[in-house]
Protein backbone atom coordinates (compact mmCIF):
# COMPACT_ATOMS: atom_id res chain seq x y z
CA UNK A 1 0.00 0.00 0.00
CA UNK A 2 1.22 3.49 -0.81
CA UNK A 3 1.99 5.78 2.10
CA UNK A 4 0.92 8.96 0.32
CA UNK A 5 -0.90 10.41 -2.66
CA UNK A 6 0.86 13.31 -4.35
CA UNK A 7 -1.23 15.74 -6.40
CA UNK A 8 0.74 17.88 -8.83
CA UNK A 9 1.91 18.47 -12.36
CA UNK A 10 5.11 17.16 -13.95
CA UNK A 11 6.28 20.61 -15.06
CA UNK A 12 6.15 22.02 -11.52
CA UNK A 13 9.44 22.39 -9.69
CA UNK A 14 7.76 22.35 -6.27
CA UNK A 15 5.93 19.13 -7.18
CA UNK A 16 9.23 17.60 -8.27
CA UNK A 17 10.81 18.54 -4.93
CA UNK A 18 8.18 16.54 -3.07
CA UNK A 19 8.24 13.59 -5.47
CA UNK A 20 12.02 13.44 -5.16
CA UNK A 21 11.91 13.63 -1.37
CA UNK A 22 9.39 10.79 -1.31
CA UNK A 23 11.65 8.71 -3.54
CA UNK A 24 14.79 9.46 -1.54
CA UNK A 25 13.13 8.59 1.79
CA UNK A 26 11.70 5.37 0.37
CA UNK A 27 8.06 6.40 0.83
CA UNK A 28 5.70 4.73 -1.63
CA UNK A 29 3.26 7.12 -3.23
CA UNK A 30 0.49 7.37 -5.80
CA UNK A 31 0.52 10.29 -8.18
CA UNK A 32 -2.48 12.32 -9.38
CA UNK A 33 -2.04 14.74 -12.27
CA UNK A 34 -3.55 18.20 -11.69
CA UNK A 35 -4.18 19.95 -15.00
CA UNK A 36 -3.27 23.56 -14.21
CA UNK A 37 -3.98 24.64 -17.79
CA UNK A 38 -7.63 23.66 -17.31
CA UNK A 39 -7.82 25.23 -13.86
CA UNK A 40 -8.14 21.95 -11.97
CA UNK A 41 -6.34 23.51 -9.00
CA UNK A 42 -9.18 26.01 -8.57
CA UNK A 43 -12.02 23.49 -8.55
CA UNK A 44 -13.99 23.00 -5.31
CA UNK A 45 -12.87 19.41 -4.76
CA UNK A 46 -9.23 20.37 -5.04
CA UNK A 47 -9.63 23.50 -2.89
CA UNK A 48 -11.03 21.32 -0.11
CA UNK A 49 -7.63 19.66 0.02
CA UNK A 50 -5.50 22.70 -0.74
CA UNK A 51 -7.12 26.06 0.02
CA UNK A 52 -4.17 27.85 -1.61
CA UNK A 53 -5.20 26.49 -5.01
CA UNK A 54 -1.67 25.49 -5.99
CA UNK A 55 0.43 22.35 -6.38
CA UNK A 56 1.74 20.24 -4.81
CA UNK A 57 -0.66 18.67 -2.34
CA UNK A 58 0.33 15.59 -0.35
CA UNK A 59 -2.25 13.37 1.33
CA UNK A 60 -1.40 10.70 3.91
CA UNK A 61 -3.18 7.53 2.84
CA UNK A 62 -3.23 6.22 6.41
CA UNK A 63 -4.49 9.27 8.29
CA UNK A 64 -6.07 11.37 5.55
CA UNK A 65 -4.03 14.38 6.70
CA UNK A 66 -3.30 16.89 3.95
CA UNK A 67 0.01 18.72 3.59
CA UNK A 68 0.48 21.85 1.44
CA UNK A 69 3.42 24.05 0.41
CA UNK A 70 6.51 22.18 -0.74
CA UNK A 71 8.92 23.44 1.92
CA UNK A 72 6.56 22.46 4.73
CA UNK A 73 5.93 19.10 3.07
CA UNK A 74 9.65 18.36 2.84
CA UNK A 75 10.11 19.22 6.51
CA UNK A 76 7.25 16.87 7.40
CA UNK A 77 8.71 14.04 5.33
CA UNK A 78 12.13 14.53 6.90
CA UNK A 79 10.74 14.21 10.40
CA UNK A 80 8.30 11.43 9.50
CA UNK A 81 11.03 9.34 7.91
CA UNK A 82 13.87 10.30 10.23
CA UNK A 83 15.96 11.08 7.15
CA UNK A 84 17.42 14.35 5.81
CA UNK A 85 16.37 16.31 8.90
CA UNK A 86 19.75 17.32 10.32
CA UNK A 87 21.66 15.77 13.20
CA UNK A 88 21.68 18.69 15.62
CA UNK A 89 19.32 21.48 16.65
CA UNK A 90 21.60 23.94 14.89
CA UNK A 91 21.48 21.99 11.64
CA UNK A 92 17.70 21.69 11.83
CA UNK A 93 17.39 25.43 12.34
CA UNK A 94 19.80 26.07 9.46
CA UNK A 95 17.72 23.74 7.30
CA UNK A 96 14.64 25.91 7.79
CA UNK A 97 16.61 29.07 7.03
CA UNK A 98 17.82 27.67 3.71
CA UNK A 99 14.36 26.58 2.63
CA UNK A 100 13.04 30.09 3.34
CA UNK A 101 16.00 31.66 1.54
CA UNK A 102 15.49 29.39 -1.45
CA UNK A 103 11.92 30.43 -1.95
CA UNK A 104 12.65 34.11 -1.34
CA UNK A 105 15.79 34.42 -3.49
CA UNK A 106 16.54 31.44 -5.69
CA UNK A 107 13.21 29.98 -6.78
CA UNK A 108 11.65 33.17 -8.06
CA UNK A 109 14.55 34.08 -10.31
CA UNK A 110 14.97 30.60 -11.75
CA UNK A 111 11.35 29.51 -11.99
CA UNK A 112 10.11 32.76 -13.52
CA UNK A 113 13.01 32.96 -15.96
CA UNK A 114 12.18 29.39 -16.99
CA UNK A 115 8.49 30.23 -17.33
CA UNK A 116 9.29 33.20 -19.54
CA UNK A 117 11.73 31.22 -21.70
CA UNK A 118 9.29 28.33 -22.19
CA UNK A 119 6.36 30.64 -22.87
CA UNK A 120 4.42 29.86 -19.70
CA UNK A 121 4.66 33.49 -18.57
CA UNK A 122 4.36 36.67 -20.58
CA UNK A 123 6.34 39.64 -19.31
CA UNK A 124 8.09 42.75 -20.56
CA UNK A 125 11.79 42.35 -21.39
CA UNK A 126 12.90 44.44 -18.42
CA UNK A 127 10.85 42.23 -16.07
CA UNK A 128 12.39 39.09 -17.58
CA UNK A 129 15.86 40.63 -17.18
CA UNK A 130 15.08 41.43 -13.55
CA UNK A 131 14.21 37.82 -12.74
CA UNK A 132 17.23 36.53 -14.64
CA UNK A 133 19.54 38.83 -12.67
CA UNK A 134 17.87 37.79 -9.44
CA UNK A 135 18.35 34.12 -10.28
CA UNK A 136 21.99 34.57 -11.24
CA UNK A 137 22.73 36.53 -8.06
CA UNK A 138 21.14 33.80 -5.95
CA UNK A 139 23.12 31.10 -7.73
CA UNK A 140 26.32 33.07 -7.09
CA UNK A 141 25.44 33.30 -3.40
CA UNK A 142 24.72 29.57 -3.23
CA UNK A 143 27.94 28.80 -5.08
CA UNK A 144 29.92 30.77 -2.51
CA UNK A 145 28.17 28.92 0.31
CA UNK A 146 28.98 25.54 -1.21
CA UNK A 147 32.61 26.47 -1.79
CA UNK A 148 33.27 25.92 1.89
CA UNK A 149 31.03 23.01 2.76
CA UNK A 150 29.55 19.83 1.35
CA UNK A 151 25.85 20.45 2.03
CA UNK A 152 23.88 23.67 2.43
CA UNK A 153 22.86 23.37 6.09
CA UNK A 154 26.39 22.69 7.29
CA UNK A 155 25.79 19.01 7.96
CA UNK A 156 28.07 16.17 6.96
CA UNK A 157 25.01 14.62 5.35
CA UNK A 158 22.36 16.04 3.01
CA UNK A 159 19.28 17.55 4.63
CA UNK A 160 15.88 18.40 3.20
CA UNK A 161 16.92 21.91 2.06
CA UNK A 162 19.42 20.23 -0.25
CA UNK A 163 16.50 18.45 -1.92
CA UNK A 164 14.44 21.64 -1.82
CA UNK A 165 17.11 23.76 -3.51
CA UNK A 166 17.98 21.01 -5.96
CA UNK A 167 14.33 21.14 -7.06
CA UNK A 168 15.11 24.65 -8.29
CA UNK A 169 18.64 24.13 -9.57
CA UNK A 170 17.48 21.19 -11.70
CA UNK A 171 15.65 23.71 -13.90
CA UNK A 172 18.50 26.21 -14.26
CA UNK A 173 19.32 25.11 -17.86
CA UNK A 174 15.66 25.50 -18.84
CA UNK A 175 15.84 29.04 -17.44
CA UNK A 176 18.61 29.87 -19.91
CA UNK A 177 21.38 29.86 -17.32
CA UNK A 178 24.53 27.76 -17.29
CA UNK A 179 25.61 25.75 -14.25
CA UNK A 180 29.18 25.80 -15.58
CA UNK A 181 29.30 29.35 -14.25
CA UNK A 182 28.67 27.96 -10.75
CA UNK A 183 31.06 25.03 -10.30
CA UNK A 184 30.34 24.42 -6.63
CA UNK A 185 26.61 24.31 -7.27
CA UNK A 186 27.19 21.95 -10.19
CA UNK A 187 29.32 19.63 -8.03
CA UNK A 188 26.71 19.68 -5.25
CA UNK A 189 23.91 18.90 -7.73
CA UNK A 190 25.92 15.93 -8.99
CA UNK A 191 26.11 14.61 -5.42
CA UNK A 192 22.31 14.88 -5.08
CA UNK A 193 21.93 12.98 -8.34
CA UNK A 194 24.21 10.24 -6.99
CA UNK A 195 22.03 9.60 -3.92
CA UNK A 196 20.29 6.20 -3.77
CA UNK A 197 16.80 6.28 -5.35
CA UNK A 198 17.37 9.63 -7.08
CA UNK A 199 15.12 10.02 -10.12
CA UNK A 200 14.37 12.61 -12.78
CA UNK A 201 10.91 14.27 -12.95
CA UNK A 202 9.71 12.11 -15.83
CA UNK A 203 10.41 8.96 -13.82
CA UNK A 204 8.39 10.16 -10.84
CA UNK A 205 5.42 12.01 -12.36
CA UNK A 206 3.19 11.22 -15.31
CA UNK A 207 2.28 13.94 -17.80
CA UNK A 208 -1.45 13.24 -17.67
N, C-alpha and C positions, 0 to 999 in steps of 0.2 A: 504493500500500500504506500502511496506517495505521502510524504509528510506535509507538503504544501501544494497550493495552486497559485501559480504566478500569472497575473493578468498584465499584458503589455503589448508592445509592438517591436518587431525585430530591428527597426531603424532607430530605436530610442536608446541613447547611451545610458540613461538611468535604469532602464529595464535590463540592459546587458549587465550592468554592475550587479544587480540582484541575482540574475541567472548565473553569473560567474561565481558569485559568493556561494550560492546553493551548491554548485558543482564542486567547488573547492572544499567545502565542508562535508561533502558526501551526503547532503540531504536530497532525497528523491522528491521530484516535483512534477506536477502536470502543468502544462502551459496553455493559456487561453489567449488567442489573438484579439486585440482591441483595435478596431479599425478607426483610427483617428480621423482619416480623411472623410469618413461618413458620420463623424460626430458621435461614435459609440460611447466615448468617455463622458458625454454630457447627457446620456439617457438615464431615466430615473432608476433603473435597476443597477446601473453601474454606480451612480451617485450614492446609492444606499451603502455601497461598500467603501467608496472613496469620495467623500464630500468635496475634495479639491478638484475633482474632474480631470485628473491627470493620470499618467502611468509612471511607474508601475504600482500595482496593488498586489499584496501577498496575503493569502488566506491560509491559516492553519487548518489542515484537514481533520485534525483531532479535536481541536477546541472551537473552531469556527472564528477565532479571533482574526481581525483584519489589521494589517500593517500597511501604512502609507508613507511616502517620502523615502527615497532610496537610501539616504544617509542613515535615517532612523532604522530602516529595515536591516541594513548591514550591521548596525550596532546590535540589534536584537539577535540576528543570526550568529554573531560572534559570541554573545553571551549564552545563547541557547545551545550552541555546539561546543563551547569551551575552546574554540579555535580562533586565531587571529584577533584576540581581544587585548593583547598586551600582558606582560608578565608582572608589572608593578602598577601601583596607583598612578605614578608619574607618567608611565607609558600610556595608560588608559586615558588620562586627561589629555595628553598630547595627541592621541588618536582623534579625540573629538575636535580639537583645535584644527587639525589638518582637514578633516571632513568639512568643517565650516569654511575654512580658507578656500578649499577646492571649489565649493559652490559659489563663493563670493568673487573669486578672482580667476580661477582657471576655467571652470566649466562654461561660463558665459562667453568668454572670448573664443574658445574652441568650438563649442556647440553652435553658436550663432554664425561664426565664420563658415562652418560646415554647411549650415542651413542655407546661407546666402549662396555659397558656391554650388550647391546641389539644386538650387531653385526652390527650396522649401520656404524660404523667407524672402520677401521683397523689401529692399531698403535702399536709400540713397547711397551713392558711393562713399561719401564722407562718414556715414554711419557704419558701413561695412569696414572701412579703414580703421575706424575707432575700435571695433571689436577685434579686428586682426591684431592691432597694436596691443590691446589688452591681453589677448591670448599669448602673444609672443613675450610680453613682459612677465606674465605668470610662469611661462615655461622657463624663462631665464632664472627666475627666482627659485623654482623647483630644482633646476639644474645645479644651482649653487648649493642648495640644501643637500642634495644627493652627492655632491663632491666629497663631503666629509663623513658620510655615513651610508650604511647599506640599505636601510629602510626608512621611510619618512618620519615615523614616530620615535626614532631613536632606539628601537628595539633591535636585538640580534636576530629576530625573526619577523616575517611580515605580519602586519596587523591590518584590520579591516580598512583603514584609510588608504593603504597601498592598493587594495582592490578598488576602492572608490575612485581614487585618482587615475588608476589605470583605465577605468571605464570612460575617462575623458581622453587620456593620452592615446588610447587605441584609435581615436578618430582624428588625430592631428593631421595625417596625410590627406584625409578627405576634406580638411579645412584649408588645404593649400599651404600647409606649413611643412617644414622638413625637420625630422628628428635628428638628422645628422648635425644640425646646428646646436643640439643639446645632448652631447655625448653621454653625460651622466644619467640623464633621463632615459636615453635609449638603452643603456646598459641595465638600468633598473627594470625597464619594461621587459627586457629579455629574460630577466630573472623571474618575473611574474609568469611569463609564458612557459617557463621551465617547471613551474610547480605541478605536482601531481594533480591530474584531473582538470587541468586548464583546457579551455575550449573556446573557439571563436564564436561570434554571435550566431552564425548560420547553423552551427552544430547544436545550439541550445534553444533556439527560438524559431518556430515556423513562420513563414511569411503570410500565412492566411489561416 
